[in-house]
């Protein structure tokens, strides 16, 4: 049996618990818990109406909002219940010691519970950083190869995998809509949709140029190579009819044979679709649906979302905040460096957050970088 917890450690646990209670009290304010409970009652009444699905758009709005309200309330109630459990454990520890029979298992359980509560509160506090109108939305993400030749194209494919793995870690889904293969290896570009609550808010922190330094596997002399790839993101809104209307006479529609892996139907028909919006020059491609009609429908959906994003930004004069400044995909414009040789380091140049575990980052461990950038934006906001 482990030795009894010292009075100092007990005081530390009590202080940590008091701090957590304060942070949960703050969360009750910024999550508007009292308002959410009232909203939950109203939404449950709407969801229970027998005629709800006669208006499918309205029904989806009600069920989606109810799911998010239930999620926020469940997280908050789980935390308050955890605080209550911690107080009970403290009482049990004190009673066992007063009886002369200290039980170290209570202390171990308390320590584990406090650690979990700290992690959960941290996840909840992240929501306070999402204040943009579209932060809760799904995201249309794009990666593009920049300077660095074949290495940059390979880096672009690595980034697609990195963000896909990050999404999987968070329980988000990823749909790859279009990929353009590189000349020798990797990808020139890829477009993919990340679906999950706060997908856009989180991924907006990744917008910019990413720099990779490594010993090139494509160099016969295995020399160190620096390559660049950019990441762009737009909120994906299912219904943006109120924001933008597309005249098909202003579209150039090209069809071509899809390239890359994609199932038995791919590379056999001219099913891939590329849309060019002539007034703005915005280009969207889709190749991964099973028919030309489906690819055109998905490409129209993405194009509409992009144009809506552009229109909102222009109206609000906040293009840099919502759509981000486009920067040169090369030296001097990167937001983060991933160094694999001569040493191991990933460093964000905006926040100075860094880690030596490059492989973990490339495997999707990106949360620390995203959260730090969201915190930086919050602190620098007027």
C-alpha atoms as one frame of an Amber mdcrd trajectory, in Angstrom:
protein
   0.000   0.000   0.000   1.312   3.446  -0.908   2.128   5.827   1.938  -0.629
   8.234   2.990  -0.881  11.497   1.134   0.959  14.283   2.932  -0.952  17.309
   4.309   0.838  19.490   1.746  -0.405  17.325  -1.149  -3.888  17.366   0.339
  -3.784  21.162   0.455  -2.582  21.252  -3.158  -5.486  19.012  -4.195  -7.955
  21.233  -2.350  -6.473  24.360  -3.957  -6.630  22.800  -7.423 -10.216  21.779
  -6.799 -11.116  25.317  -5.701  -9.505  26.704  -8.860 -11.473  24.244 -10.987
 -14.699  25.298  -9.316 -13.943  28.907 -10.182 -13.229  28.033 -13.801 -16.438
  25.995 -14.039 -18.308  28.975 -12.597 -16.823  31.124 -15.373 -17.872  28.497
 -17.925 -21.445  28.720 -16.682 -21.354  32.363 -17.708 -19.735  32.198 -21.156
 -21.678  29.070 -22.124 -24.893  30.775 -20.948 -25.969  27.614 -19.139 -29.199
  29.076 -17.748 -30.216  30.233 -21.223 -29.287  26.845 -22.678 -31.516  25.019
 -20.197 -34.470  27.174 -21.215 -33.593  26.706 -24.878 -33.351  22.933 -24.373
 -36.948  22.819 -23.130 -38.187  24.811 -26.136 -36.223  22.704 -28.634 -37.410
  19.438 -27.096 -40.978  20.664 -27.473 -40.323  21.492 -31.149 -38.583  18.157
 -31.727 -41.581  16.323 -30.283 -44.096  17.876 -32.677 -45.670  15.262 -34.992
 -45.476  17.622 -37.988 -41.786  18.493 -37.467 -40.497  16.721 -40.576 -43.050
  18.262 -42.894 -40.476  21.055 -43.191 -37.215  19.129 -43.475 -34.940  22.179
 -43.402 -36.582  23.408 -40.202 -36.427  19.903 -38.723 -32.699  19.647 -39.398
 -32.117  23.035 -37.801 -34.065  22.011 -34.684 -32.373  18.634 -34.279 -28.897
  20.045 -34.959 -29.327  22.851 -32.445 -30.841  20.479 -29.881 -27.867  18.147
 -30.265 -25.425  21.003 -29.655 -27.378  22.308 -26.656 -27.543  18.818 -25.161
 -23.809  18.390 -25.750 -22.904  21.635 -23.957 -25.210  20.912 -21.021 -23.946
  17.336 -20.723 -20.322  18.519 -20.613 -21.134  21.121 -17.971 -23.237  18.753
 -15.825 -20.541  16.071 -16.017 -18.003  18.580 -14.698 -20.187  19.718 -11.797
 -20.874  16.083 -10.919 -17.116  15.441 -10.997 -16.523  18.326  -8.575 -19.121
  16.826  -6.220 -17.405  13.429  -6.462 -14.055  15.031  -5.620 -15.499  16.626
  -2.479 -16.919  13.257  -1.423 -13.496  11.654  -1.891 -11.868  14.355   0.238
 -14.383  13.660   3.013 -13.710   9.916   2.757  -9.956  10.518   2.965 -10.369
  12.696   6.069 -12.726  10.197   7.731 -10.416   7.247   7.048  -7.468   9.135
   8.535  -9.501  10.212  11.557 -10.355   6.552  12.114  -6.661   5.637  11.954
  -7.172   3.597   8.774  -5.954   5.774   5.884  -6.792   4.279   2.483  -4.347
   5.243  -0.262  -6.803   4.096  -2.939  -9.028   7.093  -2.124  -6.089   9.430
  -2.639  -5.124   7.832  -5.946  -8.728   8.080  -7.117  -8.879  11.758  -6.122
  -5.656  12.544  -7.985  -6.890  10.801 -11.142 -10.258  12.558 -10.925  -8.689
  15.999 -10.542  -6.411  15.336 -13.538  -9.415  14.388 -15.656 -11.380  17.408
 -14.469  -8.506  19.706 -15.429  -8.417  18.239 -18.937 -12.195  18.471 -19.302
 -12.298  22.080 -18.097  -9.542  22.938 -20.564 -11.571  21.442 -23.413 -14.623
  23.400 -22.292 -12.672  26.650 -22.022 -11.602  26.239 -25.634 -15.211  26.940
 -26.644 -14.950  30.429 -25.184 -12.424  31.210 -27.936 -14.971  30.566 -30.684
 -16.795  33.821 -31.235 -16.955  34.003 -35.026 -20.297  33.594 -36.761 -19.186
  30.430 -38.561 -16.794  28.889 -36.034 -19.165  25.995 -35.303 -19.457  25.132
 -38.998 -17.938  22.343 -41.039 -14.912  23.365 -43.096 -13.791  23.258 -46.708
 -10.028  22.820 -46.510  -7.415  22.989 -49.245  -3.712  22.205 -49.395  -1.509
  23.496 -52.220   2.112  22.746 -53.060   4.435  25.746 -53.056   8.147  26.200
 -53.624  10.243  23.057 -53.384   9.416  20.955 -56.435   8.721  17.283 -55.844
   9.442  17.634 -52.135   6.752  20.299 -51.854   4.262  18.052 -53.614   5.126
  15.206 -51.265   4.774  17.623 -48.317   1.305  18.577 -49.582   0.241  14.934
 -49.473   1.748  14.618 -45.979  -0.307  17.627 -44.869  -3.492  16.058 -46.217
  -2.750  12.996 -44.122  -1.851  15.128 -41.080  -5.157  16.994 -41.097  -7.098
  13.813 -41.827  -5.530  12.133 -38.799  -6.196  15.222 -36.675  -9.860  15.107
 -37.692 -10.087  11.404 -36.850  -8.647  12.086 -33.381 -11.460  14.570 -32.723
 -14.175  12.316 -34.093 -14.682  14.466 -37.197 -15.336  13.020 -40.640 -13.273
  13.841 -43.720 -14.437  13.756 -47.334 -11.727  14.213 -49.960 -13.404  15.879
 -52.936 -10.520  16.490 -55.295  -6.831  15.713 -55.594  -4.373  16.734 -58.294
  -1.363  14.472 -58.457   2.177  15.785 -58.564   4.436  15.271 -61.559   6.610
  12.641 -59.845   5.107  12.103 -56.390   2.723  13.609 -53.892   0.011  16.139
 -54.712  -0.155  19.519 -56.343  -3.357  20.222 -54.421  -6.279  18.630 -52.574
  -9.700  19.809 -51.458 -11.434  18.098 -48.557 -14.390  18.748 -46.273 -14.039
  18.300 -42.510 -17.369  17.764 -40.766 -17.706  18.281 -37.040 -18.652  20.958
 -34.562 -16.067  23.776 -34.513 -14.196  22.278 -37.480 -13.925  25.687 -39.154
 -13.107  27.527 -35.930 -10.243  25.160 -35.171  -8.873  24.868 -38.685  -8.970
  28.637 -39.200  -5.953  28.701 -36.849  -3.998  26.654 -39.420  -4.463  28.989
 -42.366  -1.157  29.907 -43.942   2.095  28.522 -45.316   3.770  25.511 -43.678
   7.507  24.880 -44.141   9.169  21.451 -44.069  12.927  20.896 -43.699  14.246
  17.340 -44.147  16.739  15.147 -45.955  15.079  14.806 -49.342  14.066  11.258
 -50.331  13.941  12.507 -53.948  17.517  13.811 -54.060  20.071  11.253 -55.253
  22.621  12.808 -52.886  20.093  12.873 -50.024  20.675  16.549 -49.342  18.610
  18.679 -46.991  15.640  20.274 -48.733  13.223  23.043 -47.698   9.737  22.891
 -49.151   6.466  24.758 -48.694   2.748  24.041 -48.832  -0.215  26.254 -47.975
  -3.403  25.515 -46.077  -6.633  27.400 -46.794 -10.037  26.991 -45.170 -13.567
  28.267 -45.741 -16.692  27.653 -43.639 -18.926  25.029 -45.270 -22.552  26.092
 -44.968 -25.160  23.680 -46.306 -27.645  26.423 -47.231 -26.183  29.712 -48.403
 -28.975  30.685 -50.763 -29.505  33.898 -48.801 -25.863  34.908 -49.258 -25.171
  34.263 -52.945 -26.898  33.291 -56.171 -24.903  31.787 -59.034 -25.844  32.428
 -62.654 -24.835  29.324 -64.621 -24.149  31.568 -67.603 -21.204  32.891 -65.582
 -19.735  29.409 -65.149 -17.283  27.513 -67.283 -17.873  23.794 -66.764 -15.090
  21.385 -67.743 -15.231  17.612 -67.459 -12.262  15.320 -67.426 -11.177  11.881
 -66.369 -10.581  11.621 -62.643  -7.061  10.858 -61.452  -5.696   9.059 -58.442
  -7.124   6.376 -56.219 -10.882   6.397 -55.874 -12.503   3.064 -56.476 -13.477
   0.951 -59.474 -15.350   3.746 -61.261 -12.448   6.170 -61.317 -10.324   6.730
 -64.483 -12.955   5.057 -66.702 -15.269   7.949 -67.596 -15.027  11.725 -67.832
 -16.848  12.082 -64.521 -14.641  14.683 -62.836 -15.991  18.244 -62.949 -14.181
  21.571 -62.744 -16.195  24.759 -62.299 -14.745  28.202 -62.973 -16.745  31.210
 -61.785 -15.807  33.709 -64.489 -16.548  36.985 -62.634 -14.326  36.078 -59.687
 -11.958  33.466 -61.122 -12.782  31.033 -58.310 -12.144  27.436 -59.436 -13.558
  24.314 -57.784 -13.050  20.683 -58.782 -14.687  17.470 -57.623 -13.905  13.948
 -58.772 -14.725  11.510 -56.006 -18.479  11.085 -56.452 -19.722   8.220 -58.607
 -21.144  10.227 -61.483 -20.606  13.466 -63.353 -23.963  14.723 -62.066 -22.978
  14.041 -58.433 -19.562  15.635 -58.912 -21.147  18.737 -60.427 -23.638  18.987
 -57.547 -20.861  18.738 -54.926 -18.654  21.198 -56.826 -21.577  23.667 -56.972
 -22.061  23.287 -53.230 -18.396  24.054 -52.550 -18.332  26.929 -55.043 -21.440
  28.453 -53.482 -19.886  28.237 -50.024 -16.701  29.884 -51.293 -18.569  32.698
 -53.007 -20.759  33.217 -49.951 -17.646  33.463 -47.815 -16.240  36.014 -50.230
 -19.469  38.037 -50.306 -19.785  38.122 -46.519 -16.181  39.217 -46.185 -16.578
  41.983 -48.743 -19.759  43.284 -47.137 -18.207  43.316 -43.711 -14.801  44.590
 -44.934 -13.230  41.711 -42.989 -11.685  39.655 -45.766  -8.484  39.103 -43.822
 -10.352  37.932 -40.720 -12.703  35.515 -42.442 -10.984  34.355 -45.604  -7.398
  35.197 -44.684  -4.727  36.961 -46.654  -3.172  34.925 -49.419   0.581  34.907
 -48.992   3.454  33.738 -51.151   3.822  29.982 -50.786   7.563  30.246 -50.173
  10.275  31.802 -47.983   9.374  34.465 -45.459   5.634  33.796 -45.259   5.383
  30.576 -43.260   3.367  30.303 -40.046   5.041  27.102 -38.874   8.236  25.173
 -39.492   8.553  21.396 -39.341  12.240  20.495 -39.082  13.256  16.837 -39.428
  16.961  17.406 -40.098  19.511  18.220 -38.719  17.340  18.193 -35.560  13.703
  17.453 -34.694  11.459  20.464 -34.036   8.043  21.829 -34.939   7.698  25.525
 -34.090   4.820  27.914 -34.694   6.249  31.305 -35.597   3.149  33.206 -34.436
   2.905  31.833 -30.906   6.394  30.290 -30.372   4.749  27.000 -29.302   7.125
  24.178 -30.173   7.689  20.458 -29.729  10.450  18.019 -30.582   7.986  15.214
 -31.346   7.684  15.829 -35.075   6.210  12.410 -35.821   3.329  12.969 -33.394
   2.509  16.294 -35.054   2.588  14.750 -38.526   0.269  12.080 -37.143  -2.313
  14.737 -36.266  -1.290  16.029 -32.829  -2.069  19.655 -33.665  -4.325  20.812
 -30.843  -1.628  22.652 -28.877  -0.787  24.786 -31.916  -4.415  25.545 -32.741
  -5.331  26.447 -29.172  -2.306  28.712 -28.772  -3.137  30.595 -31.963  -6.789
  30.978 -30.917  -5.605  32.329 -27.555  -3.245  34.737 -29.326  -6.057  36.040
 -31.507  -8.313  36.448 -28.492  -5.685  38.412 -26.559  -4.869  40.671 -29.493
  -8.488  41.385 -30.443  -9.546  45.030 -29.896
